[in-house]
C-alpha cells in the first residue's frame, strides 16, 4: 500500500491540486472527512462487511461492536444446524412473555445492545449456541495524520476530488467544482461496480450521517 495514503498524504495532495500551500489544514481535513462519510453512506461496500461471534446457552444479550452500523444477518448454530433470527421491534420484544416460548429465535437492537431469545439448553448439555452477527461497519472520522481511509487506495482519488469540489465551491469557483464533481461521480460509480456486486434489502439499507464535524 502507498505509504502516503493517509490523512496527511491526502492533505498534501489537495494542496498541490489547489496550488495553495497555505490553505488551512483543518478545512482540508474537514472536506476530506465530509467526502469520506458521504461516499461510504451511499452503498453497501464489501470492505465495510464485518463478522462478530458470540456463544450462549439460551436467551441473552451482548453489546454491539463499537464500529456497528447496521445488521445484515444474525444467525444461531447448534449441533451443526444453522438458522436465522427474525428481527422484532424493541417495544414488542420487551413486552412479550419471556416464558411463553413465543418469541424464541427473535432479536432486537436497543441502546447499543442486541437482545435475542433462544430455547434454554439443559444443565448437562455441553453444547453452546454459536451466534454470528453479520453487519456493516461505520467509518471513523480521520483525525490523526497517520489515519488510513477504509476506501481502497486505488479509489483514494475519490476523497481528493470530493474535497476539491468543496474547496472550489468555497472559493466561488463553481465551474471548476462542477468539473471535479463529474470526475468524482464517475469514480464513485466505478467503485460501486467493483465493490458492490450485491444489493441490500430495503429494510436493512442505512445511510451514514454526512455532516459530521471534527471541530466545534
Secondary structure as UniProt FT lines:
FT   TURN            3..4
FT   HELIX           7..18
FT   TURN            21..22
FT   HELIX           25..40
FT   HELIX           46..48
FT   STRAND          49..56
FT   STRAND          60..63
FT   TURN            66..67
FT   STRAND          68..78
FT   TURN            79..80
FT   STRAND          81..84
FT   STRAND          86..87
FT   HELIX           90..95
FT   TURN            98..99
FT   TURN            102..105
FT   STRAND          106..110
FT   TURN            111..112
FT   STRAND          113..116
FT   TURN            123..124
FT   STRAND          129..137
FT   TURN            145..146
FT   HELIX           153..155
FT   HELIX           157..170
FT   TURN            171..172
FT   HELIX           174..195
FT   HELIX           202..204
//
